[in-house]
């Protein structure tokens, strides 16, 4: 082989190897959740987009971390230790009022998940009946804590004075606190109550705050600068959630099995049985409506109409959770929503319908 032919062959070989060598590494992203443990109801922003590869398809390598409440999760974003948080947006809005430049760009739970649960046989029927009682919350940094304080205030009661509020965690710990009478009521959320009821704990009623009918949860929040500096990452994170929401809605039992595989510590101690999967799928289905594409009639995942945001902010004001009214654009944007919703929904549905056990 002549020198020129040898050089040309070497060039071709080098060129053929370029695509593999030039493949970009996945972008590292830290997603901070507001809960200390993730049950299957939170699979849409943890196990599903991870296991199904939705985030990987967007070029993202996502680390999911847990926290003791929304305040802790939001603080990680403020401090630069997390890129995005999924939490109750009231905390983020409060931080914006204190000068932090945060923005909500996607909301997966578009409806009120909170409420005060009054156990059967307790003799409690109204919020005013909680005077002199002890109420359990998952943590003092949780949205449920602010929720009970606002409801108590509306009934003329003050948390910590007329009624005690204590931390009881979630899951079995919260259930044990109720059974042992350590607390007489709970301020948690829909999925937690549905889970307790499958385990034999009955509630006379769950009292919601009528002012909070458009209370939001599962809101993806980031630093505003990321809207331009890391736009592709934010779109990819939210699109992964949207696909996961559709997958879970189509096949909730598959969603449960996937979550328990990714987070085995959340699976039943007695083992993963068909009966346990069916029971848990009913629990996560309590959010079917507020997680759906048409939760607000927009036929898009993740957005919140301005009038709904105005009413939500009014609730935060009247309940004392924020001190002053702001323009919606100060803390919210729907600039990414159209792009987030551009994906093959039929393919997601087909995959969910044909999915076998992981």
C-alpha positions, 0 to 999 in steps of 0.5 A: 500500500502506498503512503497516500493510500495508507493515509487515506485509509487511516483517515477513513478509520478515524472518521468512522470512529468520530460519531461514537467519540463525539456522543455527548454525555447525558446532562446531570440533573438533580430533582428535589422532591418535597417528601422524605419517601416516595410512594407509588403516587409520586412515580410520575416524577421519579421511577417512571421517567427513570425506568421507562427511559423518558429522561434518558431520551431527552439526554438527561441523567436525573438524580432524584433526592428526597426531603422533609418538606417543600421548604427544604426542597426549594432551599436546595434549588436556591442554594444550587444543590438541586436544579429543579424541585417538585413541590407545593408551589406556595413555598416557591412563591413565598421565596420569590416574595423574599427576593429569590428569582425562582419560576414555576414552569410545569405543574403535574397535580392541578387540583387540591390534594390536601385536607384534614382527615377526621377519623371515624369514631373520634366525635370530630365533625368540624374544624372547630372541634379540633380545639384542644386536640393534636393534629399530625403533619408529615413535617413542619416544612410540608404543605399540609402544615400551612394548610391546617394553619389556614383552616384553623385560623378560618375557624378562629383557632391558632395552631400551637395555641388552640390546637397542637401540630406535631410531626408524624411522618408518612405511611406506617408512622402516621397511621400508628400515631393515629391508632395510638391516639398520639394525634386525633386528626391528620393534615396530609394528602389524598393518596396518604388517606386512600392508602390508610383506608385500604389498611382499615383506617376509616375517616368520617370525613376529609375537610378541604378548604373551599378557598383552595379548590385550585391549590396546586402541587407537584409544581416544577420550580427552578431558577429563572436563569435556567429558562434561557441557560438550560431551556432544553433541560427544563423541557426534557424534565417536564416532557418526561413527567408528561409521558409518565402521567399518560403512562400511569393513567393508561396502566396504573398497575404497571406504574405500581410494579415499576415504582416498587422495582425502582424503590423496593423500600416502598413495596409491601413488606409481605411481598409484591402480589397481584392483590397488593398491586391492584390495591395500590393502583386504586390508591394512586388513581385518586389523582387521575382527574387532577393529573389528566391532560384536561385537568383544567380543560386546556388539553395540555399537560402541565399548564395552569390558566391565569385565572386559576393562578389568580385564585390560587394566589388569592387563597395564599393571601387570605390564608396568610401564607404570602404577604402581598399580591404579585403579578403572575409572571413573577413566579410562573411561566407557560413558555415551555408548555407547548414544546413539552407537549410535543411527543407521540402520545399514541406510542406512550399509550401503546407501550403502557397497554402492552407493558408486562411485569418489569 
